[in-house]
Amino acid sequence: MFALSLLALFVSVAFAVQPVKVQGADFVNSVTNKRFQIIGVAYQPAGSAGYKPDSGVDPLSNGTTCLRDAALMQSLGINTIRVYNLDPAINHDQCASIFNAVGIYMILDVNSPFPNESINAGDPSSSYSSVYLQRIFAVIEAFKDYPNTLGFFGGNEVINDLPTGKIDPPYIRAVTRDMKNYLTKHSSRNIPVGYSAADVRPVLVDTWQYLQCAINGSSSDMSRIDFFGLNSYSWCGAATYHTSGYDVLVAIFGNTTVPVFFSEYGCNNVQPRVWDEVLTLYSPIMAAVMSGGLAYEWTQEANNYGLVSISGNSSATLRIDYDNLQAKLNKLDISNLESINSTAINLTPPKCSSALINEGFYNQFDLPPVPPGGQDLIDNGIKNPNNGKLVTITQLNVTMPVYASNGAQLQGLTINPLPNDQSNTPNGQNTSGTAATSGTPAGSAMPSSTSGAAMMRETGSVLGSMAMGALALWCL
């Protein structure tokens, strides 16, 4: 048993997920070249109260908490988390490495609600400064070296009505330009930069058109977004593809030249949520256009959207919403979702023109120049960056108490590190049901992944030799 435990620890540090890239309107695994569909969740434990830079606290600062949540997300079938408020000065290595080990990617917001840490939607010129750029570049530095960093959101719901649609669009493109130029000079790989939009129909189409077009007519335009997220809550309860307006979204984004996905979804007007929209979102009719979505949200807060409730002693209890989402995700056809559409990956963006934009929305593409001091940051990098890196994960077992939705405590909950080219996928588990009906430790089943052949390959060529080494140590 000691040998097997040692082997498990060794495996946890030997592999990393393969970075995801953007090709046309799809996310694509950069090594396997399979399409990557986001099966995700919004992750902001404790809401805005979970972001305390003065105390060294943000959602990815506590490795013990991340281990617990990663184990539950792995059982759920999640492959991506979105994290909103981050302190670039904090060490995130443990959390990033834990999520990497279980095949979960991260999409990270570079902004926060604090002063000088976001664009002021009502007065963008006053907040677009070198102080602000220092902030967002610091977030880039903190996360750019993790292979499971899928992308950065340069803005979230900055444009949310017609008045903001008249003043904010060029600043969103300017921030995108600055972030991508910084990444080009200071990152070893191209990490996508995108925007997360509110589902406000009077400005939705114009926001997407304004941000996805190319000013120079080429996809190399640095001010053009790499992906477009939509925070959409239009499917409530027993809705359908048509009554929810999902059919309208497919029509709107049918000719997109960047990946489009739900950066938040999960209306809670009807409780508990049954997640019928999941099977439609990942069905052929929508998956041909959309690249998945992020369910809102992981922890239960005052707004009543949580999948998991966290108590004061850090114990977690699965909610019925978790069970229902897991049941729907287990029905997905992952092989079909990973199929590449040769047309989608070869699309080129439209050339920016005022003709693309409706009257009342900003329709010029004269972007503000980099603010004073900003170009020096882009050219030379910020001073004393806090660069993250993958680290050894020495603890696989969850030590915090976790309970199923029926109150039964889950036993033996653990993360299961995945081999090199794999991301997590739904795996048929029923986490709450396991606790209620059998003595089998929840989370002990080997999760499925996107590359079964790779697992066999790694098992034969790498794990065998490591096992021999572990057994030799055991014999000593």
C-alpha positions as CSV (number, residue, x, y, z in Angstrom):
1,M,0.0,0.0,0.0
2,F,2.9,2.3,0.7
3,A,4.3,1.7,-2.7
4,L,0.9,2.6,-4.3
5,S,0.6,5.7,-2.2
6,L,4.1,6.8,-3.2
7,L,3.3,6.1,-6.8
8,A,0.2,8.3,-6.6
9,L,2.2,11.2,-5.2
10,F,4.7,10.8,-8.0
11,V,2.1,10.8,-10.7
12,S,0.6,14.0,-9.3
13,V,3.7,16.0,-10.2
14,A,4.7,14.2,-13.4
15,F,2.1,15.6,-15.7
16,A,0.4,18.8,-16.8
17,V,-2.6,19.6,-19.0
18,Q,-1.9,20.6,-22.6
19,P,-2.6,24.3,-23.3
20,V,-5.7,25.3,-25.2
21,K,-5.6,27.6,-28.2
22,V,-8.1,29.4,-30.4
23,Q,-8.5,28.4,-34.0
24,G,-11.2,30.4,-35.8
25,A,-14.5,29.9,-33.8
26,D,-13.2,27.0,-31.7
27,F,-11.1,26.3,-28.7
28,V,-8.6,23.5,-29.6
29,N,-6.2,21.4,-27.6
30,S,-2.8,22.5,-28.8
31,V,-1.4,18.9,-28.8
32,T,-4.2,16.6,-29.7
33,N,-5.9,19.1,-32.0
34,K,-9.3,18.0,-30.6
35,R,-12.0,20.6,-30.1
36,F,-12.3,21.8,-26.5
37,Q,-15.8,22.4,-25.2
38,I,-16.0,24.3,-21.9
39,I,-17.8,22.3,-19.2
40,G,-17.3,24.7,-16.4
41,V,-18.4,26.5,-13.2
42,A,-18.0,30.0,-11.9
43,Y,-15.7,29.8,-8.9
44,Q,-15.7,32.7,-6.4
45,P,-16.0,31.2,-2.9
46,A,-17.6,33.7,-0.4
47,G,-18.4,36.1,-3.2
48,S,-16.9,39.5,-3.0
49,A,-15.9,38.8,0.6
50,G,-13.6,36.1,-0.6
51,Y,-11.3,38.8,-2.1
52,K,-9.2,40.4,0.6
53,P,-5.9,41.5,-0.7
54,D,-4.9,43.1,2.6
55,S,-5.2,39.7,4.2
56,G,-3.7,37.6,1.5
57,V,-7.0,36.0,0.6
58,D,-8.5,35.3,-2.8
59,P,-10.3,32.3,-4.3
60,L,-7.0,30.6,-5.3
61,S,-5.0,31.3,-2.1
62,N,-5.9,28.3,0.0
63,G,-4.6,24.9,-1.2
64,T,-6.6,22.9,1.3
65,T,-9.9,24.5,0.1
66,C,-8.9,24.1,-3.6
67,L,-8.1,20.4,-3.0
68,R,-11.6,19.8,-1.6
69,D,-13.3,21.7,-4.4
70,A,-11.2,20.2,-7.1
71,A,-12.1,16.7,-5.9
72,L,-15.8,17.5,-6.0
73,M,-15.4,19.2,-9.4
74,Q,-13.6,16.3,-10.8
75,S,-16.5,14.0,-9.8
76,L,-18.9,16.5,-11.2
77,G,-17.2,16.4,-14.6
78,I,-15.9,20.0,-14.7
79,N,-13.0,20.9,-17.0
80,T,-12.9,24.7,-16.5
81,I,-13.4,27.3,-13.7
82,R,-13.9,31.0,-14.0
83,V,-12.3,33.1,-11.2
84,Y,-13.4,36.7,-10.9
85,N,-11.3,38.6,-8.3
86,L,-7.6,37.8,-7.9
87,D,-4.7,39.4,-6.0
88,P,-1.6,39.1,-8.2
89,A,0.7,39.5,-5.2
90,I,-0.6,36.2,-3.6
91,N,1.0,32.8,-4.2
92,H,-1.5,30.7,-6.2
93,D,0.9,27.8,-7.0
94,Q,-0.9,25.2,-4.8
95,C,-4.4,25.9,-6.2
96,A,-3.3,26.2,-9.8
97,S,-1.3,23.0,-9.5
98,I,-4.2,21.1,-7.9
99,F,-6.6,22.1,-10.6
100,N,-4.0,21.3,-13.3
101,A,-3.5,17.8,-11.8
102,V,-7.2,17.0,-12.2
103,G,-7.5,18.4,-15.7
104,I,-9.3,21.6,-14.9
105,Y,-8.4,24.8,-16.8
106,M,-8.8,28.4,-15.5
107,I,-10.3,31.5,-17.2
108,L,-9.3,34.5,-15.1
109,D,-10.8,38.0,-14.8
110,V,-8.0,40.6,-14.6
111,N,-10.3,43.2,-13.0
112,S,-11.8,43.6,-9.5
113,P,-14.3,45.9,-7.9
114,F,-11.5,47.8,-6.1
115,P,-10.4,51.3,-7.2
116,N,-8.0,51.4,-10.1
117,E,-8.6,47.7,-10.8
118,S,-11.3,48.0,-13.5
119,I,-12.6,50.3,-16.2
120,N,-15.2,52.8,-15.0
121,A,-18.1,52.1,-17.3
122,G,-19.6,55.6,-16.8
123,D,-16.3,57.4,-17.4
124,P,-13.8,55.0,-19.0
125,S,-11.1,57.6,-19.8
126,S,-10.7,58.4,-16.1
127,S,-9.8,54.8,-15.2
128,Y,-7.8,53.8,-18.2
129,S,-4.3,54.6,-16.8
130,S,-0.9,53.1,-16.3
131,V,-1.9,52.3,-12.7
132,Y,-4.7,50.2,-14.1
133,L,-2.4,48.6,-16.6
134,Q,0.0,47.7,-13.9
135,R,-2.8,45.9,-12.1
136,I,-3.9,43.8,-15.1
137,F,-0.4,43.0,-16.3
138,A,0.4,41.8,-12.8
139,V,-2.5,39.3,-13.0
140,I,-1.1,38.2,-16.4
141,E,2.3,37.7,-14.8
142,A,0.9,35.7,-11.9
143,F,-0.9,33.2,-14.2
144,K,0.7,33.1,-17.6
145,D,3.1,30.2,-16.7
146,Y,0.4,27.8,-15.6
147,P,-0.4,25.5,-18.5
148,N,-4.0,25.3,-17.4
149,T,-4.5,29.0,-17.8
150,L,-7.0,28.9,-20.7
151,G,-7.6,32.6,-21.0
152,F,-8.1,36.1,-19.5
153,F,-11.3,38.2,-19.4
154,G,-10.3,41.8,-20.1
155,G,-13.8,43.0,-19.1
156,N,-17.0,41.8,-17.6
157,E,-20.4,43.5,-18.4
158,V,-18.7,46.9,-18.9
159,I,-21.3,47.5,-21.6
160,N,-24.7,46.9,-20.1
161,D,-27.0,49.4,-21.7
162,L,-27.2,51.9,-24.6
163,P,-25.4,54.8,-22.7
164,T,-22.4,52.6,-21.9
165,G,-22.6,51.3,-25.5
166,K,-21.9,54.8,-26.7
167,I,-18.6,55.3,-24.7
168,D,-17.0,52.0,-23.6
169,P,-16.4,49.9,-26.7
170,P,-13.1,51.5,-27.8
171,Y,-11.7,51.2,-24.3
172,I,-12.5,47.5,-24.2
173,R,-10.6,47.1,-27.4
174,A,-7.7,49.2,-26.1
175,V,-7.4,47.0,-23.0
176,T,-7.5,43.9,-25.2
177,R,-4.8,45.4,-27.4
178,D,-2.6,46.2,-24.4
179,M,-3.0,42.8,-22.8
180,K,-2.2,40.9,-26.0
181,N,0.8,43.1,-26.7
182,Y,2.0,42.4,-23.2
183,L,1.6,38.7,-23.6
184,T,3.4,38.8,-26.9
185,K,6.5,40.3,-25.2
186,H,6.4,38.5,-21.9
187,S,4.7,35.1,-22.2
188,S,6.1,32.0,-23.7
189,R,2.8,31.1,-25.4
190,N,-0.3,32.9,-26.8
191,I,-2.9,33.0,-24.1
192,P,-6.4,34.1,-25.4
193,V,-7.9,37.3,-24.2
194,G,-11.7,37.8,-24.3
195,Y,-14.7,39.7,-23.0
196,S,-17.7,38.6,-20.9
197,A,-20.9,40.4,-21.9
198,A,-24.3,40.9,-20.2
199,D,-27.2,39.3,-22.1
200,V,-28.8,42.7,-22.8
201,R,-30.3,42.3,-26.2
202,P,-30.3,46.0,-27.3
203,V,-26.5,46.0,-27.1
204,L,-25.5,42.4,-27.4
205,V,-25.1,42.0,-31.2
206,D,-23.3,45.3,-31.5
207,T,-20.9,44.5,-28.6
208,W,-20.0,41.2,-30.2
209,Q,-19.7,42.7,-33.7
210,Y,-17.6,45.6,-32.5
211,L,-15.2,43.4,-30.5
212,Q,-14.8,40.4,-33.0
213,C,-14.1,42.4,-36.2
214,A,-10.6,43.2,-37.3
215,I,-9.6,46.8,-37.8
216,N,-6.8,45.8,-40.2
217,G,-8.9,43.0,-41.8
218,S,-6.7,40.3,-40.2
219,S,-7.1,38.0,-37.3
220,S,-3.7,39.3,-36.1
221,D,-5.3,42.6,-35.0
222,M,-4.2,42.9,-31.4
223,S,-7.3,44.8,-30.4
224,R,-9.6,42.1,-31.5
225,I,-10.9,39.7,-28.8
226,D,-10.0,36.0,-29.0
227,F,-13.3,34.8,-27.5
228,F,-16.7,36.1,-26.4
229,G,-18.4,35.1,-23.2
230,L,-22.1,35.7,-22.6
231,N,-23.7,35.8,-19.1
232,S,-27.1,34.4,-19.9
233,Y,-29.9,33.4,-17.6
234,S,-32.8,33.1,-20.2
235,W,-33.5,29.4,-19.7
236,C,-35.5,29.0,-16.5
237,G,-37.2,25.9,-15.2
238,A,-39.0,23.9,-17.9
239,A,-38.1,26.1,-20.8
240,T,-37.2,24.9,-24.3
241,Y,-34.8,25.7,-27.0
242,H,-37.3,28.2,-28.4
243,T,-39.0,29.6,-25.3
244,S,-35.6,30.3,-23.7
245,G,-34.4,32.3,-26.7
246,Y,-31.5,29.9,-27.3
247,D,-32.6,29.6,-30.9
248,V,-32.1,33.4,-31.2
249,L,-28.6,33.2,-29.8
250,V,-27.7,30.5,-32.3
251,A,-29.0,32.7,-35.1
252,I,-27.1,35.7,-33.7
253,F,-23.7,33.9,-33.3
254,G,-24.1,31.6,-36.3
255,N,-21.4,33.4,-38.2
256,T,-19.0,34.1,-35.3
257,T,-15.3,34.0,-36.0
258,V,-14.3,33.7,-32.4
259,P,-15.4,31.1,-29.8
260,V,-18.6,32.0,-28.1
261,F,-19.7,30.4,-24.8
262,F,-21.8,31.1,-21.7
263,S,-19.5,32.8,-19.3
264,E,-22.3,32.3,-16.8
265,Y,-25.6,30.4,-17.0
266,G,-28.2,28.8,-14.7
267,C,-31.4,30.7,-14.0
268,N,-32.6,30.0,-10.4
269,N,-36.2,31.3,-10.7
270,V,-37.3,27.7,-10.3
271,Q,-35.7,25.7,-7.4
272,P,-34.0,23.3,-7.3
273,R,-32.5,23.8,-10.7
274,V,-32.9,20.8,-13.0
275,W,-30.4,22.0,-15.6
276,D,-32.4,20.9,-18.7
277,E,-30.5,23.5,-20.7
278,V,-27.3,21.5,-20.4
279,L,-28.5,18.8,-22.8
280,T,-29.5,21.6,-25.3
281,L,-26.3,23.6,-24.9
282,Y,-24.1,20.6,-25.7
283,S,-26.4,19.2,-28.4
284,P,-25.4,19.3,-32.0
285,I,-27.7,22.2,-32.8
286,M,-25.9,24.5,-30.3
287,A,-22.5,22.9,-30.1
288,A,-22.0,23.7,-33.7
289,V,-22.0,27.4,-32.7
290,M,-21.3,27.6,-29.0
291,S,-18.3,26.4,-27.1
292,G,-20.0,25.3,-23.9
293,G,-20.5,27.2,-20.7
294,L,-19.8,27.9,-17.0
295,A,-22.6,27.1,-14.6
296,Y,-23.2,29.8,-12.0
297,E,-21.9,29.2,-9.3
298,W,-19.8,26.9,-7.1
299,T,-20.6,28.1,-3.6
300,Q,-23.9,29.0,-2.1
301,E,-24.2,32.7,-1.4
302,A,-27.0,35.1,-0.5
303,N,-28.2,35.1,-4.2
304,N,-29.0,31.3,-4.0
305,Y,-27.1,30.0,-7.0
306,G,-24.7,27.6,-5.3
307,L,-23.9,24.0,-6.1
308,V,-22.2,23.5,-2.8
309,S,-22.8,25.0,0.7
310,I,-19.8,25.9,2.9
311,S,-20.2,26.1,6.6
312,G,-18.1,28.1,9.1
313,N,-15.8,25.2,9.8
314,S,-15.0,24.7,6.1
315,S,-17.1,21.6,5.8
316,A,-19.0,21.4,2.4
317,T,-22.4,20.0,1.7
318,L,-23.5,19.2,-1.8
319,R,-26.8,20.8,-2.8
320,I,-29.5,19.2,-5.0
321,D,-28.4,21.5,-7.8
322,Y,-25.0,19.7,-7.8
323,D,-26.7,16.3,-8.1
324,N,-29.0,17.5,-10.9
325,L,-26.2,19.1,-12.8
326,Q,-24.0,16.0,-12.4
327,A,-26.8,13.8,-13.8
328,K,-27.2,16.0,-16.9
329,L,-23.4,16.2,-17.5
330,N,-23.1,12.4,-17.3
331,K,-25.4,12.2,-20.4
332,L,-23.0,14.3,-22.7
333,D,-21.4,12.7,-25.7
334,I,-17.8,13.9,-25.2
335,S,-16.4,12.2,-28.3
336,N,-18.9,14.1,-30.5
337,L,-18.2,17.4,-28.7
338,E,-14.5,17.0,-29.4
339,S,-15.0,16.6,-33.1
340,I,-13.4,19.4,-35.1
341,N,-15.4,21.4,-37.6
342,S,-12.9,22.2,-40.4
343,T,-14.9,25.2,-41.4
344,A,-15.1,26.7,-37.9
345,I,-11.4,26.6,-37.3
346,N,-10.6,28.3,-40.6
347,L,-12.9,31.3,-40.4
348,T,-11.5,34.8,-40.8
349,P,-12.9,37.9,-39.1
350,P,-14.9,40.6,-40.9
351,K,-13.1,43.9,-41.5
352,C,-14.4,46.5,-39.0
353,S,-16.8,49.0,-40.4
354,S,-19.5,51.3,-39.1
355,A,-21.9,49.3,-41.3
356,L,-21.6,46.4,-38.9
357,I,-23.0,48.5,-36.0
358,N,-26.5,49.6,-35.3
359,E,-27.4,53.2,-34.8
360,G,-26.9,54.4,-31.2
361,F,-23.9,52.2,-30.5
362,Y,-20.3,53.5,-30.8
363,N,-19.3,52.7,-34.4
364,Q,-15.9,54.2,-34.8
365,F,-12.6,52.3,-34.4
366,D,-10.4,55.1,-33.3
367,L,-9.0,53.5,-30.2
368,P,-7.5,55.5,-27.3
369,P,-3.7,55.5,-27.3
370,V,-1.8,53.7,-24.5
371,P,-1.9,55.9,-21.4
372,P,1.3,57.7,-20.3
373,G,3.7,55.2,-18.7
374,G,1.8,52.2,-20.2
375,Q,4.0,51.6,-23.2
376,D,7.0,51.3,-20.9
377,L,5.2,48.6,-18.9
378,I,4.3,46.8,-22.2
379,D,7.9,47.0,-23.5
380,N,9.9,46.3,-20.4
381,G,7.4,44.4,-18.2
382,I,6.2,45.3,-14.7
383,K,8.8,45.4,-11.9
384,N,9.2,42.4,-9.6
385,P,6.4,40.3,-11.1
386,N,5.0,37.4,-9.0
387,N,5.3,34.6,-11.5
388,G,3.4,31.5,-10.7
389,K,4.6,28.0,-11.4
390,L,3.4,24.4,-11.0
391,V,4.5,22.8,-7.7
392,T,4.5,19.3,-6.2
393,I,1.2,18.2,-4.9
394,T,1.9,16.1,-1.8
395,Q,-1.6,15.8,-0.5
396,L,-4.3,14.0,-2.6
397,N,-6.8,13.2,0.1
398,V,-9.4,15.7,1.2
399,T,-9.2,16.4,4.9
400,M,-12.2,18.7,5.3
401,P,-15.5,17.0,6.0
402,V,-17.8,16.8,3.0
403,Y,-21.5,15.7,3.0
404,A,-23.8,14.5,0.3
405,S,-27.1,16.3,-0.3
406,N,-28.8,13.8,1.9
407,G,-26.5,14.6,4.8
408,A,-24.3,11.4,4.6
409,Q,-20.6,12.1,5.0
410,L,-18.5,11.3,2.0
411,Q,-15.6,9.0,2.9
412,G,-12.2,8.7,1.2
413,L,-12.7,11.8,-1.0
414,T,-9.5,12.4,-3.1
415,I,-8.3,13.9,-6.3
416,N,-7.1,11.6,-9.1
417,P,-4.3,13.2,-11.1
418,L,-4.7,12.7,-14.8
419,P,-2.0,11.9,-17.4
420,N,-0.3,14.5,-19.6
421,D,-2.7,15.3,-22.4
422,Q,-6.0,14.9,-20.6
423,S,-8.7,17.3,-19.3
424,N,-11.4,16.3,-17.0
425,T,-14.7,15.1,-18.3
426,P,-18.0,13.8,-16.9
427,N,-17.4,10.3,-15.7
428,G,-20.7,8.8,-14.7
429,Q,-20.3,9.3,-11.0
430,N,-23.2,10.0,-8.6
431,T,-21.4,11.6,-5.7
432,S,-24.3,11.9,-3.4
433,G,-25.7,8.6,-4.3
434,T,-22.4,6.8,-3.6
435,A,-22.5,8.2,0.0
436,A,-26.1,7.1,0.5
437,T,-26.1,3.6,-1.0
438,S,-22.7,2.0,-0.6
439,G,-19.5,1.9,1.4
440,T,-17.4,2.8,-1.6
441,P,-15.4,6.0,-1.0
442,A,-16.9,8.8,-3.0
443,G,-14.4,10.1,-5.5
444,S,-12.3,6.9,-5.5
445,A,-13.4,5.9,-9.0
446,M,-10.9,6.8,-11.7
447,P,-12.3,9.8,-13.5
448,S,-12.7,9.6,-17.3
449,S,-10.7,12.0,-19.5
450,T,-10.4,13.2,-23.0
451,S,-7.7,10.7,-24.0
452,G,-8.1,7.1,-23.1
453,A,-5.4,6.0,-25.6
454,A,-3.0,8.4,-23.9
455,M,-3.8,6.9,-20.5
456,M,-2.8,3.5,-21.9
457,R,0.3,4.9,-23.5
458,E,1.4,6.7,-20.3
459,T,0.5,3.7,-18.2
460,G,2.7,1.5,-20.3
461,S,5.7,3.7,-20.8
462,V,5.9,5.8,-17.7
463,L,3.9,4.4,-14.8
464,G,5.4,1.0,-15.1
465,S,8.9,2.3,-14.5
466,M,7.7,4.6,-11.7
467,A,6.0,1.7,-10.1
468,M,9.2,-0.4,-10.2
469,G,11.0,2.5,-8.5
470,A,8.3,2.8,-5.9
471,L,8.4,-0.9,-5.2
472,A,12.1,-0.8,-4.9
473,L,11.9,2.0,-2.3
474,W,9.2,0.0,-0.5
475,C,11.4,-3.0,-0.3
476,L,14.2,-0.9,1.2
